[in-house]
């Protein structure tokens, strides 16, 4: 996608998420042949902006790489560290984008308040994007990934890998954080399994279209639901989010390289002078 196309889509997502395109959607077969015969026009709109979609699929790739290299171990551990560092950058981007990005990307827009969760359980929730239960899963995954990546930065497996910030903690704390890193990995596997199971349930049982919007960005607008309008300056928000991610990754990587650079620059120590024999006192 060219730069003008990217800017155009960002402007659509931030300034006019109501950009409606009528698309034909056949009525469910359960309504009968007479109801399904005329194609019913349902509006679609830009639900997930391009930066959010790039973040999502990049995170999928990096988490997959981190899990695979962590399980392989040995010579793959440096790549495990690189995948973890990329996850740190992606999480920083998502946090900033969740504050200054378009409305559907902002955490405040889908935060799972108790009332929203209760409405979902009662079947009364109506909105766009993540429902409150899905939002709980999003926050849980982001939080657990942050814990996993954060402890990995300070961890040390005493064999083939030490996190870039491991030198800032003592051996006992590093071992403790490494243990938390492994426990968080088990929790991550459970959450990912639940996440994939929920997607399969909604797609196969409830016939909800969940995967296509995360690829194309566009979703069908349900009757009576109006997307939020926004005057967000997405170019500045995107620059801020990408810049924050780059600074975070650069700072961590530089901290990890600092000891090696310092030792290489330091001059060799001069050999200790031999002590002169003591002069006897007369």
Secondary structure, 3 states (H helix, E strand, C coil): CCHHHHHHHHHHHHHCCCCCEEEEECCCHHHCHHHHHCCEEEEEEECCCHHHHHHHHHHHHHHHHHHHHHHHCHHHHHHHHHHHHHHHHHHHHHHHHHHHCCHHHCHHHHCCCHHHHHHHHCCCCCCCCCCHHHHHHHHHHHHHHHHHHHHHHHCECCCCCECCCHHHCCHHHHHHHHHHHHHHHHHHHHHHHHHHHHHHHHHHCCCCCCHHHHHHCEEECCCCCCCCCCCCCHHHHHHHHHHHHHHHHHHHHHHHHHHHHHHHHCCCCCCCCCCCCCCCCC
